Amino acid sequence: MNAVTHKRFTIAEYHQLIELGFLTEANHIELIRGELIEMTAKGTPHTVCSSILCRQLDRLLGDRAVICGQDPITLPNQSEPEPDVVIARGRDEDYLAHHPYPKDILLVIEISDKTIDYDQITKLSLYAEAGISHYWIVNLPDSQLEHHSQPYQNAQNKFSYLSKQIYLPNQSVAISGFENAFLDLSRLFPQGTGK
């Protein structure tokens, strides 16, 4: 009897599939640990929250950082996810030759409605393994922001974060690495997104 094996892709092979036209933006595919993963379609609350978040971050940070919306980042674990928002060091032009690497990334943000379990388990482990210092989940079902920091590997070789802080819609959260930059969460959770 033949065993079924999965074909895993390297980042270079993934880029070749894109260059050859086998994968396009219309496919909504991410490379996660060598596997091609189809992303879930975004609902209206997700889209509105993303728009508000990017606008607020742009006002707060201006040219002090690069703010990427749903653009790829390159991780050493054969992954090239497309987080909802990434704040990276430098200027936009710094990423002409390559997508941001973990050393470039100050903060990764996922906006979660239908994908909450995936973002709290798979994406959290993925970002912790890559050494991303700060990971936020904008948890729309529970109307809260989850701030994860201090990535670590436990005795069972699982990756996670040591610290998790919850922020509610009536609070502000400091943006790591930026003195006096506080994100007001009161506008971040559109009406009707909670349970």
Steps between C-alpha positions, in 0.01 A plus 500: 500500500629847409512766767359840412749783542443871487709715270661775701628812328801714573465875484698497172261241348202705621642810329551298180132398505408868525744607226370228266141614557378186679415711805353850479357746752156367404597162649534645855776253593759521780805276547492366857776257604540387140128445437276707274210624714193666352406811696146560616300776330477815709163615626383860528593546871853374425536739205372802695723421799803463272432835335461679835811333643724589205378859498565540875847342478591725209398809700690383809821382336525699178840441341658346812419147374365301208136398539411206277141388449444138397847473346732199530774462758775237465562268796779241540253210555412479126216743554385811323178607671312818416402653836227762507751764617876504553705784644860474377816703545629736236339632185283340233793500256695272736272214392541520123735198496318286758200491732563590866689237701443443875796728586320783316163452668391698805140376514271255320122548523229254397136608495291199597137423455452166322870414544532549876610141579749496212647835609517402869663161434668458159598861429602563864734199494634598157586856605647389834721244323626773267591715803249778430504696828149643492185344356155654531170330429208736449237258629176626344267232649609591856558873430850498642862532396739221604862616532745208497869561574819316600516203260633175647530126436378262769641158604277326240650720223175696460524874432286760673523829688568542872287811536140562393321823585136577420387852409134601481333746260503781760880480538811608311799278427861613462662417168824323585812686396330839466512740790168672567315313223175360638232337289148597610292182487162674527474528119669173420202278573217592260148488645352153495824301466481344848286214619 
